[in-house]
Amino acid sequence: MPGLVKNRSEVRPPAVAGMFYPSDKLELERLCRDLLSRAGEYVAGFSAGKVFGIVSPHAGYPYSGFTAAHGYSLLHEGQFKCVIIISPSHREYFDGVSVYPGVAYSTPLGEVEVDRDLRETLLSTVPPGLLTESILGHRSEHALEVQLPFLQVQLKNFTLLPIVMGDQKPEYCRALGDGLARIVRDQNILVVASSDLSHYHDYDTANEMDGICIEHFKALDSDKLLDDIHLGRCEACGGGPIASSLAAAKALGFRHGESLYHCNSGDTTGDKSAVVGYLSALIS
């Protein structure tokens, strides 16, 4: 299969440092800490039970970094030993879902080791052919990478299972969700679904469409979310990652979805003619 990696020593280098977030280590750490501190004031009174996962946006930090920081500000050092990040593929289409076959992802803040044991367990759990070890979707994808600096600042030491969905068919979401439920059960693992919401509608239309996504998320209803995305009632470029995480959470008995913060690019740039929606949300 094109894109398969033979060399298991590979470390995936930063692809969007200096574009989506600062490339300088100290500047990036300062920015993350500032965003986390500011967002933490908004969620200071929020009380979550056992955390299963979060939804986090993936635009450049000037646009969606403050929104993303809301979910990450609830985490603390040592809370999770491993983080599974599920991302859409913006630059490469491929059938199925890929998990990075190398040993680490790198950002200006350092390397994050890939959890190879968990990778093998997931590969043996999902239906054959759905999930492959491949660099397809990983080479230049920003949606997964931009989550890492926040996690590196908050959690310090953790392993990573990086997953990219080349195709977000409902049956793929259900199968991946079932596989995630099996490997996460009784484990100290966080699931992150990387997704922006509506794209390039006017401000009011965007808020209306995003509201539909948020209601389905709060109900942990992956089927209705995917149905309304398919029908064009709402939009989420990471609808598959969100749906997969919701399916897994529901299978494990989680019942609570909470919107922590929602805005769009019109709120950050002032241009409300064609905006992109951003959501930070929690499953607990």
VMD Tcl script that draws the C-alpha trace (Angstrom):
set ca {
  {0.00 0.00 0.00}
  {1.53 3.40 -0.94}
  {2.67 5.34 2.09}
  {3.51 2.36 4.29}
  {6.67 2.88 6.30}
  {9.25 0.14 6.70}
  {11.61 2.08 8.98}
  {10.14 1.91 12.49}
  {12.64 4.46 13.80}
  {10.88 7.28 11.99}
  {9.98 10.41 13.92}
  {7.34 12.54 12.26}
  {8.76 16.13 12.18}
  {6.66 19.29 12.67}
  {4.87 20.21 9.45}
  {3.09 23.44 10.42}
  {5.34 25.00 13.07}
  {5.84 28.64 12.15}
  {2.50 28.68 10.33}
  {-0.23 27.41 12.64}
  {1.76 28.02 15.82}
  {5.20 29.44 16.73}
  {8.28 27.47 15.73}
  {10.37 28.85 18.58}
  {10.21 26.58 21.64}
  {10.09 29.31 24.28}
  {7.60 31.42 22.34}
  {5.34 28.41 21.79}
  {5.43 27.39 25.44}
  {4.68 30.95 26.57}
  {1.77 31.20 24.14}
  {0.27 27.87 25.24}
  {0.58 28.79 28.92}
  {-1.03 32.17 28.29}
  {-3.95 30.66 26.38}
  {-4.41 27.93 29.00}
  {-4.37 30.47 31.81}
  {-6.92 32.73 30.14}
  {-9.19 29.83 29.20}
  {-8.83 28.35 32.67}
  {-10.61 31.38 34.12}
  {-13.70 30.50 32.04}
  {-13.85 26.88 33.18}
  {-12.58 27.39 36.74}
  {-15.96 26.49 38.25}
  {-16.52 23.51 35.98}
  {-16.58 20.18 37.73}
  {-16.02 17.12 35.55}
  {-16.17 13.51 36.60}
  {-14.04 10.88 34.90}
  {-12.92 12.42 31.62}
  {-13.18 10.27 28.50}
  {-12.30 12.79 25.85}
  {-12.48 16.24 24.34}
  {-13.28 17.87 21.02}
  {-10.72 20.48 20.03}
  {-10.45 22.78 16.98}
  {-7.43 22.79 14.71}
  {-7.05 26.17 13.01}
  {-4.04 28.40 13.57}
  {-3.61 29.42 17.19}
  {-4.52 33.09 16.53}
  {-7.93 31.86 15.35}
  {-8.80 28.85 17.50}
  {-6.06 28.53 20.12}
  {-8.10 30.19 22.86}
  {-11.04 27.89 22.14}
  {-8.83 24.80 22.15}
  {-7.26 25.83 25.44}
  {-10.59 25.46 27.28}
  {-10.57 21.69 27.06}
  {-6.86 21.35 27.69}
  {-6.97 23.67 30.70}
  {-9.04 21.02 32.53}
  {-6.23 18.47 32.27}
  {-3.35 18.13 34.71}
  {0.07 16.53 34.80}
  {-0.03 12.77 35.16}
  {-3.78 12.54 34.55}
  {-3.39 10.35 31.45}
  {-0.64 7.97 30.43}
  {-1.69 7.97 26.77}
  {-3.62 10.26 24.42}
  {-5.40 9.02 21.31}
  {-5.82 11.84 18.78}
  {-8.23 11.25 15.90}
  {-7.90 13.68 13.02}
  {-9.51 14.17 9.62}
  {-7.24 14.18 6.58}
  {-7.22 17.55 4.83}
  {-4.50 16.93 2.25}
  {-4.66 13.26 1.29}
  {-7.68 11.12 0.49}
  {-7.38 7.42 1.17}
  {-9.85 4.71 1.99}
  {-10.02 3.69 5.63}
  {-8.08 4.93 8.64}
  {-4.33 5.18 9.25}
  {-2.27 4.97 12.42}
  {1.25 6.36 12.31}
  {3.79 3.52 11.99}
  {6.81 5.34 13.36}
  {8.03 5.82 16.91}
  {7.23 9.46 17.69}
  {5.67 12.77 16.65}
  {7.80 15.88 17.14}
  {6.98 19.54 17.85}
  {9.26 22.41 18.89}
  {8.56 21.30 22.48}
  {10.09 17.88 21.91}
  {9.14 14.37 20.84}
  {6.05 12.45 21.92}
  {6.51 8.70 21.81}
  {3.96 6.61 19.91}
  {2.40 3.91 22.07}
  {3.36 0.90 19.97}
  {1.70 -1.65 22.25}
  {-1.62 0.19 22.09}
  {-1.24 0.54 18.32}
  {-0.87 -3.22 17.95}
  {-3.84 -3.84 20.24}
  {-6.07 -1.50 18.22}
  {-4.92 -3.03 14.92}
  {-5.91 -6.47 16.21}
  {-9.26 -5.19 17.47}
  {-10.81 -3.40 14.47}
  {-12.06 -5.25 11.34}
  {-9.25 -6.24 8.95}
  {-8.50 -3.62 6.32}
  {-10.13 -0.69 8.13}
  {-7.06 0.47 10.05}
  {-3.55 0.29 8.59}
  {-0.08 1.35 9.73}
  {0.67 4.04 7.19}
  {2.02 7.55 6.82}
  {-0.96 8.36 4.60}
  {-2.66 11.37 6.14}
  {0.21 11.99 8.56}
  {2.85 13.58 6.36}
  {1.60 17.17 6.31}
  {-1.63 17.05 8.33}
  {-2.05 19.99 10.69}
  {-5.21 18.89 12.52}
  {-3.41 16.31 14.65}
  {-0.16 18.19 15.10}
  {-1.67 21.40 16.53}
  {-3.13 19.49 19.49}
  {0.26 18.31 20.71}
  {1.80 21.49 22.18}
  {-1.18 21.97 24.52}
  {-0.87 18.37 25.67}
  {2.90 18.66 26.09}
  {2.49 21.70 28.33}
  {-0.36 20.28 30.42}
  {0.37 16.56 30.70}
  {4.19 16.69 30.41}
  {4.77 12.94 29.98}
  {2.40 10.82 27.92}
  {2.44 8.50 24.95}
  {0.50 9.07 21.76}
  {-1.66 7.06 19.40}
  {-2.04 9.26 16.26}
  {-4.97 8.29 14.01}
  {-6.05 9.97 10.77}
  {-9.34 9.18 9.02}
  {-8.93 9.21 5.24}
  {-12.61 8.37 4.81}
  {-15.28 9.19 7.37}
  {-17.99 6.75 6.29}
  {-20.51 6.00 9.08}
  {-19.51 2.34 9.09}
  {-15.86 3.34 9.58}
  {-16.82 5.62 12.46}
  {-18.82 2.86 14.14}
  {-16.05 0.29 13.71}
  {-13.37 2.66 14.95}
  {-15.58 3.69 17.88}
  {-16.07 0.05 18.83}
  {-12.33 -0.57 18.64}
  {-11.58 2.49 20.75}
  {-14.06 1.38 23.40}
  {-12.30 -1.97 23.66}
  {-8.81 -0.54 24.13}
  {-9.77 2.42 26.34}
  {-11.89 0.43 28.81}
  {-10.35 0.58 32.29}
  {-7.28 2.35 30.92}
  {-5.85 5.76 31.77}
  {-6.31 7.11 28.23}
  {-7.69 10.39 26.85}
  {-9.40 10.56 23.43}
  {-9.11 13.82 21.46}
  {-11.32 14.41 18.40}
  {-9.80 17.15 16.25}
  {-12.44 19.11 14.36}
  {-13.54 22.55 13.25}
  {-17.26 23.07 12.62}
  {-19.06 25.02 9.88}
  {-17.03 26.55 7.07}
  {-17.48 29.86 5.22}
  {-21.07 30.75 6.04}
  {-22.18 34.11 7.40}
  {-21.93 34.56 11.15}
  {-25.56 33.85 12.07}
  {-25.90 30.85 9.74}
  {-22.68 29.42 11.14}
  {-23.89 29.73 14.72}
  {-27.18 28.05 13.81}
  {-25.45 25.14 12.08}
  {-22.88 24.78 14.84}
  {-25.69 24.69 17.38}
  {-27.04 21.54 15.72}
  {-23.62 19.83 16.01}
  {-23.34 20.86 19.63}
  {-26.76 19.46 20.54}
  {-25.91 16.10 18.99}
  {-22.59 16.14 20.82}
  {-24.23 16.86 24.16}
  {-26.57 13.92 23.58}
  {-23.60 11.72 22.53}
  {-25.61 10.92 19.40}
  {-23.07 9.99 16.74}
  {-25.71 8.72 14.29}
  {-27.73 11.95 14.25}
  {-24.54 13.97 13.99}
  {-23.42 12.06 10.91}
  {-26.93 12.14 9.42}
  {-27.17 15.93 9.73}
  {-23.66 16.40 8.35}
  {-24.63 14.23 5.37}
  {-27.83 16.25 4.86}
  {-25.96 19.57 5.10}
  {-27.79 20.73 8.22}
  {-24.49 21.12 10.01}
  {-20.81 20.78 9.19}
  {-17.70 19.43 10.87}
  {-14.51 18.63 8.97}
  {-13.74 16.20 11.78}
  {-17.24 14.80 11.97}
  {-15.85 11.27 11.72}
  {-13.41 11.72 14.63}
  {-16.19 13.25 16.76}
  {-18.64 10.48 15.86}
  {-16.06 7.77 16.54}
  {-15.27 9.21 19.96}
  {-18.98 9.57 20.80}
  {-19.68 5.97 19.77}
  {-16.82 4.75 21.96}
  {-17.88 6.87 24.92}
  {-21.47 5.70 24.74}
  {-20.37 2.05 24.52}
  {-18.40 2.58 27.74}
  {-21.37 4.04 29.56}
  {-20.53 7.74 29.37}
  {-23.64 9.89 29.08}
  {-22.48 13.48 29.45}
  {-21.32 15.81 26.69}
  {-20.55 19.41 27.61}
  {-19.83 22.40 25.37}
  {-17.08 24.35 27.10}
  {-16.65 27.16 24.59}
  {-17.87 27.91 21.08}
  {-17.03 30.76 18.77}
  {-16.04 31.30 15.16}
  {-13.42 33.17 13.19}
  {-15.75 36.15 13.02}
  {-15.24 36.59 16.76}
  {-11.46 36.58 16.42}
  {-10.99 38.55 13.18}
  {-14.10 40.74 13.08}
  {-14.96 39.57 9.56}
  {-18.35 37.88 9.90}
  {-19.09 37.36 6.20}
  {-17.59 33.88 5.82}
  {-16.53 32.26 9.08}
  {-15.24 28.95 10.46}
  {-16.73 27.51 13.64}
  {-14.64 26.36 16.60}
  {-15.71 24.21 19.55}
  {-14.05 23.01 22.74}
  {-16.13 20.26 24.34}
  {-15.84 17.54 26.94}
  {-17.10 13.98 27.36}
  {-17.18 12.92 30.99}
}
mol new
graphics top color blue
foreach p $ca { graphics top sphere $p radius 0.5 }
foreach p [lrange $ca 0 end-1] q [lrange $ca 1 end] { graphics top cylinder $p $q radius 0.2 }
display resetview
